């Protein structure tokens, strides 16, 4: 999908670009699959848990089926490709042969009228969903199921995809969008292809107001604050941080420190996203 550059009639629009949305169907969302969304402005229990959130345009949630395992061997046809304000990827409205409508993540290149199928054994075709053990090695996959009893968890953002690296041994090896390679149970499901809207990352915001529409409020640098408000604050003029390492507002390390604690899920990681090889999983 191409990116359209906006004519620079004002300073805010001079560096702005937007998507042409050629894939999106000009239809209203399915009312039975839409529900309201309450604006929380980054608050939990009345106190701010995420800073710099608030405002933004009103949005409604689409009920998206990330699992699809209850529709085994029931073919569906794509009725429309729609924009979802709650995610960067597009979604598709499908109608199963039993008459039920559902929303799914739309893969890149999907068109109205295409057929999709969720099955234990299906053709390795764009949009089809099947267990990893029946997907050819090297294929691009998305909406990968990590927990055998859960829905799809990874590779769901715009343009994202994982890659099936190996099927040797008891578990499959999947390379995630971050570059990390990890063991995944062969019976877990994944969809063929990559997520739609691959040019999402090439869009230039252009002006501050466009960010406010998304519910993101301005952020202030710590070194521009007073010492009472931030460890970086104080000094005359453009003073440096003036300490051994950058700190957060609450005095913790801000850069270069690992945030992932020792977790039991580390045993499933074959190679980290930085290329460090970990111990093999004991069968």
Secondary structure in CASP SS format (residue, H / E / C, confidence):
PFRMAT SS
TARGET T0000
AUTHOR 0000-0000-0000
METHOD secondary structure of the structure
MODEL  1
X C 1.00
X C 1.00
X E 1.00
X E 1.00
X E 1.00
X C 1.00
X C 1.00
X C 1.00
X C 1.00
X C 1.00
X H 1.00
X H 1.00
X H 1.00
X C 1.00
X C 1.00
X C 1.00
X E 1.00
X E 1.00
X E 1.00
X C 1.00
X C 1.00
X C 1.00
X C 1.00
X C 1.00
X C 1.00
X C 1.00
X C 1.00
X C 1.00
X C 1.00
X C 1.00
X H 1.00
X H 1.00
X H 1.00
X E 1.00
X E 1.00
X E 1.00
X C 1.00
X C 1.00
X C 1.00
X C 1.00
X C 1.00
X C 1.00
X E 1.00
X E 1.00
X C 1.00
X C 1.00
X E 1.00
X E 1.00
X C 1.00
X C 1.00
X C 1.00
X C 1.00
X E 1.00
X C 1.00
X C 1.00
X C 1.00
X C 1.00
X C 1.00
X C 1.00
X E 1.00
X E 1.00
X E 1.00
X C 1.00
X E 1.00
X C 1.00
X C 1.00
X C 1.00
X C 1.00
X H 1.00
X H 1.00
X H 1.00
X E 1.00
X C 1.00
X C 1.00
X C 1.00
X E 1.00
X E 1.00
X E 1.00
X E 1.00
X E 1.00
X E 1.00
X E 1.00
X C 1.00
X C 1.00
X C 1.00
X C 1.00
X C 1.00
X C 1.00
X C 1.00
X C 1.00
X E 1.00
X E 1.00
X E 1.00
X E 1.00
X E 1.00
X E 1.00
X C 1.00
X C 1.00
X C 1.00
X C 1.00
X E 1.00
X E 1.00
X E 1.00
X E 1.00
X E 1.00
X C 1.00
X E 1.00
X C 1.00
X C 1.00
X C 1.00
X C 1.00
X C 1.00
X C 1.00
X C 1.00
X E 1.00
X E 1.00
X C 1.00
X E 1.00
X C 1.00
X C 1.00
X C 1.00
X C 1.00
X C 1.00
X C 1.00
X C 1.00
X C 1.00
X C 1.00
X C 1.00
X E 1.00
X E 1.00
X E 1.00
X H 1.00
X H 1.00
X H 1.00
X C 1.00
X C 1.00
X C 1.00
X C 1.00
X C 1.00
X E 1.00
X E 1.00
X E 1.00
X C 1.00
X E 1.00
X E 1.00
X C 1.00
X C 1.00
X C 1.00
X C 1.00
X C 1.00
X C 1.00
X E 1.00
X E 1.00
X E 1.00
X C 1.00
X C 1.00
X C 1.00
X C 1.00
X C 1.00
X C 1.00
X C 1.00
X E 1.00
X E 1.00
X E 1.00
X E 1.00
X E 1.00
X C 1.00
X C 1.00
X C 1.00
X C 1.00
X E 1.00
X E 1.00
X E 1.00
X E 1.00
X E 1.00
X C 1.00
X C 1.00
X C 1.00
X C 1.00
X C 1.00
X E 1.00
X E 1.00
X E 1.00
X E 1.00
X E 1.00
X C 1.00
X C 1.00
X C 1.00
X E 1.00
X E 1.00
X E 1.00
X E 1.00
X C 1.00
X C 1.00
X E 1.00
X C 1.00
X C 1.00
X C 1.00
X C 1.00
X H 1.00
X H 1.00
X H 1.00
X C 1.00
X C 1.00
X C 1.00
X C 1.00
X C 1.00
X H 1.00
X H 1.00
X H 1.00
X H 1.00
X H 1.00
X C 1.00
X C 1.00
X C 1.00
X E 1.00
X C 1.00
X C 1.00
X C 1.00
X C 1.00
X C 1.00
X H 1.00
X H 1.00
X H 1.00
X C 1.00
X C 1.00
X C 1.00
X C 1.00
X C 1.00
X C 1.00
X C 1.00
X C 1.00
X C 1.00
X C 1.00
X C 1.00
X C 1.00
X C 1.00
X C 1.00
X C 1.00
X C 1.00
X C 1.00
X C 1.00
X C 1.00
X C 1.00
X C 1.00
X C 1.00
X E 1.00
X C 1.00
X C 1.00
X C 1.00
X C 1.00
X C 1.00
X E 1.00
X C 1.00
X C 1.00
X C 1.00
X C 1.00
X C 1.00
X C 1.00
X C 1.00
X C 1.00
X C 1.00
X C 1.00
X H 1.00
X H 1.00
X H 1.00
X H 1.00
X H 1.00
X E 1.00
X E 1.00
X E 1.00
X C 1.00
X C 1.00
X C 1.00
X C 1.00
X C 1.00
X E 1.00
X C 1.00
X C 1.00
X C 1.00
X C 1.00
X C 1.00
X C 1.00
END
